[in-house]
């Protein structure tokens, strides 16, 4: 059964020993970040974790408790999607993507259960929801009632870091949900960090082209059941509704309720809702911000979000996240996406055996890809294919290895890749879209990329020397030693 809301998930985490309550008053300005960092780097932390989820019950200056590091382990990501292994989610995604058009009556009958299940995931509109227990308008609106974090010393201010931002395409009316940081300027306005390649930014541009002096409605949800809360970061096709996909992940439809001051719908089980608009002719300096790159992203000009109404539960929980030097909580969120959507990549390119994105690569800097090589230049074909896939277009360095290399064993990758490349022959460069947060590129949003073909080289690729075998012990010797092992005293 799906989690009803965020607090339902909190109870589950506490039951599983994955959550720690902090009852001492702590300042959301810098102190909560420092505590989270110390917990994350504690030598006693579990493998595949950056410490437990933390519920700060008394954040200074607010009566609203703060939840952070909620998804900071593989185990918690599995709990979020109610699976034993993330691959179970991947198998479900693969199962629906593999549906083919039925050829005959029998095939149509066999498809009915899947189609019925798929139809049950569509969002469900309800008249009211827990997110509307308290409604604030006018002078009653004050964003600083919530314990919004200032994470790092040079941050331009406090930032909402885990929002679900709802907009509609002004031409098609289709909903988009994205996760964009929001710098709080004052009690009723924030920045809206719509990077140029994001769908929210595209909605802004299309609306401005039609009416430069107008505005677009925007609503923001903070805190929901885990599948819904994570929906804004998933790399799904632009025509697929994030709330429908959240329903697929949670196996129950997301209940949606209409906002008080605009026609947008938001999750009825959310903890906090901010309703308002973005002016199409107004920009304001946003940043700096201590980002997931481990460096501060610089100041820039971004749209401004004006809050006209705040609704929330009577006792809301403020969900947030801290990003910074890797690994942080966002690494595990990204890892889950990697594991869940690998089947999608494999369906498009079945030669891909596995992929890995190391934490230190901060998502866009490094992708390691293992392939079953079938023809000359195959590795280069895969590099170019990945640079054409959605958010993967930002990948700065792609290393392609053979299928028998464990891409999650970085020592093996470095060893075998370095032993397989001739730099002049095997490294290629190209230009393309770059992540806005990549401060090393010579221009914002555009720069160079590098692909490294670290596969074994073939004669048909112009390699005329013999390729040596890897040093491995023979199986018979290994078996004999295994039989002797207990007698060796080692």
Buried (B, 14 or more C-beta within 10 A) or exposed (E): EBBEBBBBBBEBBBEEEBBBEBEEEBBBBBBBBBBBBEBBEEEEBEEBBBBBBBBBEBBEBBEBBBBBBBBBBBBBBBBBBBBEEBBBBBEBBBEEEEEEEBEEEEEEEEBEEEEEBBEEBBBBEEEEBBBBEBBBBEEEBEBEBBBBBBBBEEBBBBBBBBBBBBBBBBEEEBBBBBBBBBBBBEEBBBBBBBBEBBBBBBBBBBBBEEEEEBBBBBBBBBBBBBBBBBBBBBEBEEEEBBBBBBBBBBBBBBBBBBBBBBEBBBBBBBBBBBBBBBBBEEEBEBBBBBBBBEBBBEEBEBBBBBBBBBBBBEEBBBBBBBBBBBBBBBBBBBBBBBBBBBBBBBEEBEBBBBBBBBBEBBBBBBBBBBBEBEEBEBBBBBBBBBBEBBBBBBBBBBBBBBBEBBBEEEEBBEEBBEEBBEEEEBBBEEEBBBBBBBEEBEEBBEBEBBBBBBBBBBEEBEBEEEEEEEEEEEEEEEEEEEEEEEEEEE
